[in-house]
Amino acid sequence: MMRDQGEVKRALNDRARRYGWGLVLTAVGVVACVAGFVVGDGRTGDAATAAGVLAGIGFAVMVVGLILAAWHHPSRSQQIGERSQTKRDRLQAERSRMLWTFPVVGLALLYVAYEASGDIQAEGPSLMACLRLGMPVLYAWLVVLMVLGWDKYSITNRRFLDDELTQVFRAQALKAAFVVLMACTTLALGLMVWRAEAGIMAMIVSLTVSAATAGFRFAWLDREANQADSASDDE
């Protein structure tokens, strides 16, 4: 059943608004990233740490903005209204967007964690350095919770998001993530034997990459299923 013109117009306006926010976030991220590098150039101590945090956060915001703008680009607006979209479809599409975005942000924040690891080794642990070190791990946990359906978004909309197909996707995503986790941890163990000081960063990379694998795998499977449904509807 086709949506009426009013609903299509609201959907188009929503896409345009999100596209605009994506451009704004991209611009803010670029400014923050450049400012962090410029301010931190030649500085040491807390000033360099603060500049590194600013550059890292700016880079992450820029990545989120680029993804948001690309996803809601006006060229994709013609797809709206071509076929009906139930509430289940909209919620699942939103979940897929988050499962593409959060892993990318977590991977981008590895740079911030890398700088924090160097600061801790050189100057000892501090609250700011520990927070920077844990940022990609935080996003890794968010991705895992979303894949498992334990986040607030999934719990609130469980009757729309927790169907049999989702359980299959979840199993496949976690299987892929477990294999990557084992492989990364094995490599990290070998690296720690060779260079013990690299152990912290190696473990953070292992956790972040494994969680990103789960998120990307789940989102990819959902995308493939939607394309198969679209092809079936066209026939």
Secondary structure, 3 states (H helix, E strand, C coil): CCCCHHHHHHHHHHHHHHHHHHHHHHHHHHHHHHHHHHHHCCCCHHHHHHHHHHHHHHHHHHHHHHHHHHHCCHHHHHHCCCCCCCHHHHHHHHHHHHHHHHHHHHHHCHHHHHHHHHHHHHHCCCHHHHHHHHHHHHHHHHHHHHHHCCCHHHHHCHHHHCCHHHHHHHHHHHHHHHHHHHHHHHHHHHHHHHCHHHHHHHHHHHHHHHHHHHHHHHHHHHHHHHHHHHHHHHC
